[in-house]
Amino acid sequence: MKMHWIPLLIALIVNLAIDFYAYRRLHRSVLWPRWAAPCYAGVCALLYGLLCVAVYFSFKQADSSIYVAMYLLLAFYGIQGPKFVALGVYSFSWIKRFGNGLKRFFRYSALVVFLLLVVQVLWGTLVTPYTIEVKHVTIESSNLPKAFDGYRIVQFSDAHVGTYGSDTAFVSEYVDSINAQNADMICFTGDLVNRHSAEVVPFVNVFSRLHAADGVISIQGNHDYKTYYPWESNDQWMADSLRLVQMERKMGWTVNNDSIITVYRSGDSIKVIGLHCFRPPHWKMRADLRAFYPEVDNKKVYKILLQHIPYVWPSYVDPDDELALGEPLHFDLTLSGHTHAMQIQATIFGKRISPSRFVSKFWGGKYQFGDQFLYVNTGVGEVGVPMRIGVKPEITVITLKRK
């Protein structure tokens, strides 16, 4: 598991500062017993100890060590997150002009909020990651050939099978769910593994069951490049990369990296263009698609782009985007994944809210620019922390309609 040290250090400093301030308030408070502050300090020490152990195990090569690190991170954030929200509620009781009754209300409310959030974390660990959501989306275009009116594409993304170890039960369940949609084509938009190709071995037979009239087309995501594993040499990394592609082909998938597939129906056709995933920090750099597909600007050809990272979409289609390079490209539909909605999402008054929004506004669902569409699938697996709060494993059924 690869650590991003600068955000981690910033988060650690913020956590320590808040905990230190809360400890001082408890230590000086006359409302709490004298043992409250030492108990709070002890709980904090335990949590930060878990965090240190998680960081230590994240450097180990063994998959079992990574599982330990993931669940220790879950334990840390599963308590620390609710605790900080509860402290935010509790802090209203420090306002001097509030009466004792109102202050008491905020204190009890803080306890209720903490308990509810801990229950939500448990639900997001034990239930939500195994509750499949099938979403139906319609994409209309006057450019779609008549023979493809009603064409059904099932998209799934970010399987991260390494998180399940050798337990194939849930993966088998969503494979059955995909097959039940009677798709004309199945598209997988990257991140099959967490760190290396061996993670796929228990799932080869399961994924081989996927079937559609025009097959399963896949691309690779940033985790499929396996830069999150400490390889001994570049040759070893290259060999494992080739092995992953070979395993996908063994499953009957068509690996479509920097290539074009033509799908035919009654004399009409559409193009499916697969683009390799960029490595960080170049996710917002546009690849030169014209080099291998000169017709990329031809609006008379209906084109579907498979691109793991959704953040680059504006640089393709919007000439006014700050990252646009030259003339905009034209894709009728782009399918992406990657975000997982950061595995946290809430719906308030019908509006979806996720911390992913702070990274990019293209984090989940359907987006439109003129006659071009982007759909971002929030994935079926987890990585980093084995938890999904408010965002279920997603299978998307996309129906193409001719205007």
C-alpha positions as CSV (number, residue, x, y, z in Angstrom):
1,M,0.0,0.0,0.0
2,K,1.5,3.3,-1.0
3,M,1.3,6.2,1.4
4,H,0.9,9.8,0.3
5,W,3.1,11.4,3.0
6,I,2.3,15.1,2.7
7,P,-1.6,14.7,3.1
8,L,-0.9,12.1,5.8
9,L,1.3,14.4,7.8
10,I,-1.1,17.3,7.5
11,A,-4.0,15.1,8.6
12,L,-1.9,13.8,11.5
13,I,-1.0,17.4,12.7
14,V,-4.6,18.5,12.5
15,N,-5.7,15.3,14.4
16,L,-3.1,15.9,17.1
17,A,-4.0,19.6,17.5
18,I,-7.7,18.9,17.9
19,D,-7.0,16.1,20.4
20,F,-4.6,18.2,22.4
21,Y,-7.1,21.0,22.6
22,A,-9.9,18.7,23.6
23,Y,-7.7,17.2,26.3
24,R,-6.9,20.6,27.7
25,R,-10.6,21.5,27.9
26,L,-11.4,18.3,29.7
27,H,-8.5,18.8,32.1
28,R,-9.7,22.2,33.1
29,S,-13.4,21.4,33.1
30,V,-15.2,21.3,36.4
31,L,-18.2,19.4,34.9
32,W,-16.2,16.2,34.2
33,P,-14.6,13.9,36.8
34,R,-10.9,14.0,37.2
35,W,-10.4,10.7,35.4
36,A,-12.0,12.0,32.2
37,A,-8.9,13.7,30.8
38,P,-6.5,10.8,31.5
39,C,-9.0,8.4,29.9
40,Y,-9.3,10.6,26.8
41,A,-5.5,10.8,26.6
42,G,-5.3,7.0,26.9
43,V,-7.8,6.4,24.1
44,C,-6.0,8.8,21.9
45,A,-2.7,7.1,22.6
46,L,-4.2,3.7,21.6
47,L,-5.6,5.1,18.4
48,Y,-2.3,6.8,17.3
49,G,-0.6,3.5,18.3
50,L,-2.9,1.7,15.8
51,L,-2.0,4.3,13.2
52,C,1.7,3.8,13.7
53,V,1.3,0.0,13.4
54,A,-0.8,0.4,10.2
55,V,2.0,2.6,8.7
56,Y,4.6,0.0,9.7
57,F,2.6,-2.9,8.0
58,S,2.0,-0.8,4.9
59,F,5.7,-1.2,4.0
60,K,5.6,-5.0,4.1
61,Q,5.4,-7.0,0.9
62,A,3.1,-9.8,2.2
63,D,-0.6,-9.4,1.3
64,S,-1.5,-10.4,4.9
65,S,0.4,-7.4,6.2
66,I,-1.6,-5.1,3.9
67,Y,-4.8,-6.6,5.1
68,V,-3.7,-5.8,8.7
69,A,-2.8,-2.3,7.7
70,M,-6.2,-1.7,6.1
71,Y,-8.2,-2.9,9.1
72,L,-6.0,-0.9,11.5
73,L,-6.7,2.2,9.4
74,L,-10.4,1.3,9.5
75,A,-10.2,1.1,13.3
76,F,-8.4,4.4,13.6
77,Y,-10.7,6.4,11.3
78,G,-13.8,4.5,12.4
79,I,-13.3,6.0,15.9
80,Q,-11.4,9.2,15.1
81,G,-13.9,10.5,12.5
82,P,-17.0,10.1,14.7
83,K,-15.1,11.5,17.7
84,F,-14.2,14.7,15.9
85,V,-17.8,15.2,14.6
86,A,-19.0,14.7,18.1
87,L,-16.5,17.1,19.5
88,G,-17.8,19.7,17.0
89,V,-21.3,19.3,18.4
90,Y,-20.0,19.3,22.0
91,S,-18.1,22.5,21.4
92,F,-21.4,24.4,21.2
93,S,-21.7,23.8,25.0
94,W,-18.6,26.0,25.5
95,I,-20.5,29.1,24.3
96,K,-20.9,31.2,27.5
97,R,-24.1,33.0,26.6
98,F,-26.0,29.6,26.3
99,G,-28.0,28.6,29.3
100,N,-27.3,25.4,31.2
101,G,-30.2,23.6,29.6
102,L,-28.9,24.3,26.1
103,K,-25.4,23.4,27.0
104,R,-26.6,20.1,28.4
105,F,-28.5,19.5,25.2
106,F,-25.3,19.8,23.1
107,R,-23.4,17.5,25.4
108,Y,-26.0,14.7,25.2
109,S,-26.3,15.3,21.4
110,A,-22.6,14.9,21.0
111,L,-22.8,11.4,22.6
112,V,-25.8,10.4,20.4
113,V,-24.0,11.7,17.3
114,F,-20.8,9.7,18.2
115,L,-22.8,6.5,18.7
116,L,-24.8,6.9,15.5
117,L,-21.7,7.5,13.5
118,V,-19.9,4.5,15.0
119,V,-23.0,2.4,14.0
120,Q,-22.7,3.9,10.5
121,V,-19.1,2.9,10.3
122,L,-19.9,-0.7,11.3
123,W,-22.8,-0.8,8.7
124,G,-20.4,0.6,6.1
125,T,-17.9,-2.1,6.9
126,L,-20.2,-5.2,7.2
127,V,-23.2,-4.4,5.0
128,T,-22.9,-1.7,2.4
129,P,-19.7,-3.1,0.6
130,Y,-21.8,-6.3,-0.1
131,T,-25.0,-4.6,-1.2
132,I,-25.0,-4.3,-5.0
133,E,-26.7,-1.3,-6.7
134,V,-27.7,-1.6,-10.3
135,K,-28.1,1.9,-11.9
136,H,-29.9,2.5,-15.2
137,V,-28.7,5.4,-17.3
138,T,-29.9,6.5,-20.8
139,I,-27.6,8.3,-23.2
140,E,-29.3,10.0,-26.1
141,S,-27.5,11.1,-29.3
142,S,-28.5,12.1,-32.8
143,N,-25.1,10.7,-33.9
144,L,-25.9,7.1,-32.8
145,P,-26.5,4.8,-35.8
146,K,-30.0,3.5,-36.1
147,A,-28.9,-0.2,-35.6
148,F,-27.6,0.7,-32.2
149,D,-30.8,2.3,-30.9
150,G,-31.4,0.5,-27.6
151,Y,-27.9,-0.9,-27.4
152,R,-27.1,-1.9,-23.8
153,I,-23.7,-1.5,-22.2
154,V,-23.0,-2.8,-18.7
155,Q,-20.1,-1.0,-17.0
156,F,-18.3,-2.0,-13.8
157,S,-15.1,-0.7,-12.4
158,D,-12.5,-0.8,-9.6
159,A,-12.9,-4.4,-8.6
160,H,-9.8,-4.4,-6.4
161,V,-10.0,-8.1,-5.9
162,G,-6.9,-8.2,-3.6
163,T,-9.1,-6.8,-0.9
164,Y,-11.2,-10.0,-0.8
165,G,-8.1,-12.3,-0.6
166,S,-9.3,-15.7,-1.9
167,D,-13.0,-15.3,-1.0
168,T,-14.8,-15.3,-4.3
169,A,-18.4,-15.2,-2.9
170,F,-19.1,-11.5,-3.4
171,V,-17.3,-11.3,-6.8
172,S,-19.3,-14.2,-8.0
173,E,-22.5,-12.4,-6.9
174,Y,-21.8,-9.3,-8.9
175,V,-20.7,-11.3,-11.9
176,D,-24.2,-13.0,-11.8
177,S,-25.8,-9.6,-11.4
178,I,-23.9,-8.3,-14.5
179,N,-24.9,-11.3,-16.6
180,A,-28.5,-10.9,-15.5
181,Q,-28.6,-7.5,-17.3
182,N,-28.4,-9.1,-20.7
183,A,-25.9,-6.6,-22.0
184,D,-24.8,-6.3,-25.6
185,M,-21.4,-5.3,-24.3
186,I,-19.6,-5.3,-20.9
187,C,-17.0,-2.7,-20.2
188,F,-14.6,-2.8,-17.3
189,T,-12.9,0.5,-16.7
190,G,-9.8,-0.4,-14.7
191,D,-8.3,-1.3,-11.3
192,L,-8.8,-5.1,-11.3
193,V,-6.1,-5.5,-8.6
194,N,-4.6,-3.6,-5.7
195,R,-0.9,-4.4,-6.1
196,H,0.0,-7.4,-8.3
197,S,-1.4,-9.9,-10.7
198,A,-1.4,-12.9,-8.3
199,E,-4.5,-11.4,-6.6
200,V,-6.5,-12.3,-9.7
201,V,-5.7,-16.1,-9.6
202,P,-8.7,-17.1,-7.3
203,F,-11.1,-15.1,-9.5
204,V,-10.1,-16.2,-13.0
205,N,-12.9,-18.8,-13.2
206,V,-15.5,-16.4,-11.7
207,F,-14.7,-13.6,-14.2
208,S,-14.6,-16.0,-17.1
209,R,-18.4,-16.4,-16.6
210,L,-19.0,-12.9,-17.8
211,H,-20.7,-12.9,-21.2
212,A,-22.2,-10.5,-23.6
213,A,-23.0,-10.5,-27.3
214,D,-20.0,-8.2,-28.1
215,G,-17.8,-9.5,-25.3
216,V,-16.1,-8.0,-22.3
217,I,-13.8,-5.0,-23.1
218,S,-11.4,-3.9,-20.4
219,I,-8.8,-1.2,-19.8
220,Q,-6.2,-0.9,-17.0
221,G,-6.3,1.6,-14.1
222,N,-3.6,3.1,-11.9
223,H,-3.5,0.1,-9.6
224,D,-3.2,-2.3,-12.6
225,Y,0.2,-0.6,-13.2
226,K,1.2,-2.0,-9.8
227,T,3.3,0.9,-8.7
228,Y,1.9,0.2,-5.2
229,Y,4.2,-2.8,-4.8
230,P,7.9,-2.8,-3.9
231,W,9.3,-4.5,-7.0
232,E,12.9,-5.7,-6.9
233,S,13.5,-4.7,-10.5
234,N,11.9,-3.1,-13.5
235,D,12.0,-6.4,-15.4
236,Q,10.0,-8.1,-12.6
237,W,7.4,-5.3,-12.7
238,M,7.1,-5.6,-16.5
239,A,6.7,-9.4,-16.3
240,D,3.9,-9.0,-13.8
241,S,2.2,-6.3,-15.9
242,L,2.3,-8.7,-18.9
243,R,1.0,-11.5,-16.8
244,L,-2.0,-9.4,-15.7
245,V,-2.9,-8.7,-19.3
246,Q,-2.6,-12.4,-20.2
247,M,-4.8,-13.4,-17.3
248,E,-7.5,-10.9,-18.5
249,R,-7.3,-12.4,-21.9
250,K,-7.5,-15.9,-20.4
251,M,-10.8,-14.8,-18.8
252,G,-12.1,-14.0,-22.3
253,W,-11.7,-10.2,-21.9
254,T,-10.5,-8.0,-24.7
255,V,-7.8,-5.7,-23.2
256,N,-8.2,-2.4,-25.1
257,N,-5.2,-0.2,-24.1
258,D,-4.5,2.5,-26.6
259,S,-6.4,0.7,-29.3
260,I,-9.7,0.8,-31.1
261,I,-12.5,-1.9,-31.4
262,T,-15.2,-1.6,-34.0
263,V,-18.6,-3.1,-33.2
264,Y,-21.0,-3.8,-36.0
265,R,-24.8,-4.0,-36.2
266,S,-26.7,-4.5,-39.5
267,G,-24.1,-2.6,-41.6
268,D,-23.7,0.2,-39.0
269,S,-20.8,0.5,-36.5
270,I,-19.5,2.3,-33.5
271,K,-16.0,2.6,-32.2
272,V,-14.8,1.7,-28.7
273,I,-11.5,3.4,-27.9
274,G,-9.5,2.2,-24.9
275,L,-6.9,4.6,-23.4
276,H,-4.2,3.5,-21.0
277,C,-4.3,5.1,-17.6
278,F,-1.9,7.9,-16.8
279,R,0.5,7.6,-14.0
280,P,0.5,10.3,-11.3
281,P,1.2,13.2,-11.4
282,H,0.2,13.2,-15.1
283,W,-3.4,12.3,-14.7
284,K,-4.5,15.7,-16.1
285,M,-2.3,15.5,-19.2
286,R,-4.0,14.5,-22.4
287,A,-2.7,11.6,-24.4
288,D,-2.2,12.1,-28.1
289,L,-5.1,10.0,-29.4
290,R,-4.7,11.3,-32.9
291,A,-1.4,9.4,-33.1
292,F,-3.2,6.0,-33.3
293,Y,-6.8,7.1,-34.2
294,P,-6.8,9.9,-36.8
295,E,-10.7,9.9,-37.0
296,V,-11.0,11.0,-33.3
297,D,-12.4,14.4,-34.5
298,N,-14.9,12.9,-36.9
299,K,-18.3,13.6,-35.4
300,K,-20.0,11.3,-37.9
301,V,-18.5,8.3,-36.1
302,Y,-20.1,7.4,-32.8
303,K,-17.2,6.9,-30.4
304,I,-17.1,5.5,-26.9
305,L,-13.9,6.2,-24.9
306,L,-12.9,4.0,-22.0
307,Q,-10.6,6.1,-19.7
308,H,-10.0,5.1,-16.1
309,I,-9.3,8.6,-14.7
310,P,-12.4,10.9,-15.2
311,Y,-10.5,14.1,-14.3
312,V,-9.0,14.4,-17.8
313,W,-12.4,14.6,-19.5
314,P,-12.7,18.4,-19.7
315,S,-9.2,18.6,-21.3
316,Y,-10.6,16.4,-24.1
317,V,-13.9,18.0,-24.8
318,D,-13.8,21.6,-23.6
319,P,-11.6,24.0,-25.6
320,D,-11.8,26.5,-22.7
321,D,-10.5,24.1,-20.1
322,E,-7.2,25.3,-18.6
323,L,-5.6,21.9,-19.4
324,A,-6.9,21.7,-23.0
325,L,-4.2,21.1,-25.6
326,G,-5.0,22.2,-29.1
327,E,-8.3,21.5,-30.7
328,P,-10.8,19.5,-28.6
329,L,-11.4,15.9,-29.3
330,H,-14.9,14.5,-29.8
331,F,-16.2,11.5,-27.9
332,D,-19.9,10.8,-27.7
333,L,-19.6,8.9,-24.5
334,T,-16.7,8.5,-22.1
335,L,-16.8,5.8,-19.4
336,S,-14.5,6.2,-16.3
337,G,-14.1,4.9,-12.7
338,H,-11.2,5.5,-10.3
339,T,-12.9,7.8,-7.7
340,H,-15.0,5.2,-5.6
341,A,-16.7,8.5,-4.5
342,M,-13.9,8.1,-1.8
343,Q,-16.1,5.4,-0.5
344,I,-18.2,8.0,1.4
345,Q,-21.3,9.6,0.1
346,A,-24.4,11.2,1.6
347,T,-27.7,12.3,-0.1
348,I,-29.2,15.5,1.4
349,F,-32.4,16.9,-0.1
350,G,-31.8,14.8,-3.2
351,K,-28.2,16.1,-3.7
352,R,-25.3,13.7,-3.6
353,I,-22.4,14.9,-1.5
354,S,-18.9,13.3,-1.3
355,P,-15.4,14.3,-0.3
356,S,-14.4,13.4,-3.9
357,R,-15.9,16.7,-4.9
358,F,-12.8,18.4,-3.4
359,V,-10.7,16.5,-5.9
360,S,-12.8,17.0,-9.0
361,K,-16.4,17.7,-9.8
362,F,-16.4,14.7,-12.0
363,W,-16.5,12.1,-9.3
364,G,-19.7,10.0,-9.9
365,G,-22.7,9.7,-12.2
366,K,-23.5,11.3,-15.5
367,Y,-22.1,14.6,-16.9
368,Q,-22.7,16.4,-20.1
369,F,-20.9,18.9,-22.3
370,G,-22.7,19.8,-25.5
371,D,-23.5,16.5,-27.2
372,Q,-20.8,14.6,-25.3
373,F,-21.3,12.6,-22.1
374,L,-19.2,11.3,-19.3
375,Y,-20.3,8.5,-16.9
376,V,-18.2,7.9,-13.8
377,N,-18.9,4.5,-12.1
378,T,-18.1,4.5,-8.4
379,G,-16.8,1.0,-8.4
380,V,-17.6,-2.3,-6.8
381,G,-14.5,-2.9,-4.6
382,E,-12.6,-1.0,-1.8
383,V,-9.0,0.0,-1.4
384,G,-7.2,1.6,1.5
385,V,-10.0,1.2,4.0
386,P,-12.4,-1.7,3.6
387,M,-15.5,0.4,4.1
388,R,-18.2,2.1,2.0
389,I,-20.5,4.6,3.6
390,G,-23.5,5.6,1.6
391,V,-22.0,4.5,-1.7
392,K,-22.9,0.9,-2.7
393,P,-21.0,-1.3,-5.1
394,E,-22.2,-0.1,-8.5
395,I,-23.1,-1.9,-11.7
396,T,-24.3,0.5,-14.4
397,V,-26.6,-0.4,-17.2
398,I,-26.2,2.2,-20.0
399,T,-28.8,2.2,-22.8
400,L,-27.9,4.1,-25.9
401,K,-30.9,5.9,-27.6
402,R,-31.0,7.6,-30.9
403,K,-32.6,11.1,-30.8
